[in-house]
Amino acid sequence: MDIVKGYEEEFNQLVDIYEKNTKDDSLRNPAVATIIISGNKVVGLNSVKGMKINSKVRNDGLVMVDVEIEDNTVIPIPVHLCTGFLEKTGEQILKFNYNIGANVRVKFKSHCILTKVEKLHHYMESDMYIGKNSHVVYEDEHFHDERGGVFVETITKMKVDENAYFASKFYETKTRVGRINVVMDIELMKNAKVNLESKIYGKEDDIIDIKEVMRLNGENSSGVATSTVFATDATKAHVINEAYGNAPYARGHIECNEIVKGSDVSVSTIPVLKVNNEKAELTHEASVGRIKQDQLETLMSKGLTEDEAAEFIVNGLLS
Amino acid sequence: MLVLENINYSKNSNNIIKGISMKFEEGKVYGIVGNNGVGKSTIGYIIMGLGDYKVNEGRILLNNEDITELSITDRAKKGIALLWQEPARFEGITVKNYLSLNRKIPLKELEEALNLVNLEPDKYLNRLVDKKLSGGERKKVELASCILLKPKYLIMDEPDSGIDIMSLDMIVGVMDYLKKQGTTLIVITHRKEIARQCEYSYLICAGKVFLEGDSDKIIEYYEKTCDTCGHINYAEED
């Protein structure tokens, strides 16, 4: 692990918070590729064979990270991307460029550690290219301050080339959201497959916006996008799922489940399906409402109270 | 003893259950028999106290205590359980967690319950109780869950529905096992093979108890008359 000189304390603080929240000690493991960013500084970098990581901080504070993975590289241990902010207020702006070659297998685990901030705007823009026949998994987990002063924006644009597979999991279920705006726009080429999953638990006056777009441009490409939002108290949640069937035999399915608990909750979902090729097929499922009565009553008939049953169901949905 | 006393239940101005009275003694196996649509499942839901099944008239007594106004949870805590005809699905919840339900149950007990319903523990404990389970698998998991509740009274709503014909022996075996454990079984069915396991049965027609008595006699009548009747308002006209 290459800890940048002068930033040892920040590195250790972030890693300690991560380890406390996840019981995972990968960030100190020299065999694990890692990028650790604190505020507008890269405080730790570790690369592995077949992978190049370059970072640059512009004068205006923008942190730019380029990740390149060579063709035919298999990275057996997940690559960790850890971004944190240890000041009380501020702004963190990050720009990631991923260029993933052909025949690559890699899994990224991204953690956003924003547990100590009172007011923060965290903006992360990513461009990702996934080469032919590659298999990429990206898991993104957030830990925010419980006072709700965090505003996270993640904007991702991707191209998944022929026969490649991409899966993403975006989870913000363990701590308070604050405000979050997730945008993911993916272009799929011939035989490419994607599976997008996002799960968010809103409390108090959290604001949640999700927009996922799948552009099925290649023949026989396919994608599934599933969003689950549990909105409580006075949470506002708005989910847009879009799928465009632009090629023969392209198949897309979008699903949005928003579960509400609380009289001041405001939630909405808009599915957009557009077929531009007669052989393409798109489907969607959406539900907005309370926890299903038959689920509650099933658990209550086994002795759980209504609140215990609701918690049990929601824990499952957000697991 | 569990007693239904002159129960009336209506929904949207339709009288579904009309003055039904029943008794269920501890440790016995009872059948509630009748064609589809006569109100058999409704009786089960009324006993369990489901939200849409509050009675308009009558009382439910458990060991002389009036439980008519008790919640589902309170009835469950008093030992009443329901094997659902079509059990709900739960995303993200494993069979192991579903069977445990926040209780500390030794793994061995969970495995025994799954073995009783012919599900291999190694294959099923970590499966999710979601749409990926077949109807039959889901029903068997529900049956295992009921076994682990160790209820005093178990309402079994069409225990064989959704389960392949080869599993009928398993259901009969589980009924036997539960009876030996001291559970009173209230079996809602229109399948004769299941009804034959009952000691005493109620034949329901159009929301009324049309006949009651020894199960063999009730089945005989049901086979001769109800099977071909298709006339769910018979009792009302009678």
Interface residues (C-beta under 8 A of the other chain):
Chain A: K292 Q293 D294 Q295 E297 T298 L299 M300 S301 K302 G303 L304 T305 E306 E308 F312 I313 N315 G316 L317 L318 S319
Chain B: M48 L50 G51 S71 I72 T73 R75 A76 K77 A81 L82 W84 P87 A88 F90 E91 G92 I93 N97 L101 N102 S145 L149
